Amino acid sequence: MSEIVMSMDERWIPDIERGDKTATTRTERKGSVGDTFVLNGRRYVLTRVLPQPLWAATGLFYESEGFRSADEFKDALLSYYPDIDDGTVVYIHFFREAME
């Protein structure tokens, strides 16, 4: 287990702290189960890392990402990664606050 860097847009921090956002999707794998990261002074632990094509990730995991619809989630992802398409494999990093 390692401490990793998981940068996050500031606008997502309140959703994470409320527990509404429990996953982050990236185009690269950022860590493994058990790795930790710190956001806003709180430590989080990765509980699962799942590679999926974008089309599956948006349809299955938008709620874990804190969105109300798959379309909202996909639009947000494309704003960060404009060159990806439905077949691009993305990595969904599930996390929870670490109990220390």
PEPEMO-V820829 format. One record per helix or strand of 2 or more residues. SS is the DSSP state (alpha for helix, beta for strand). FROM is the first residue (numbers start at 0). LEN is the number of residues. Records with the same first field share a line. If there is no record, write none. Layout:
SS->FROM-LEN / FROM-LEN
//
This chain:
alpha->9-9 / 53-8 / 69-11
beta->22-4 / 35-4 / 41-12 / 88-9
//
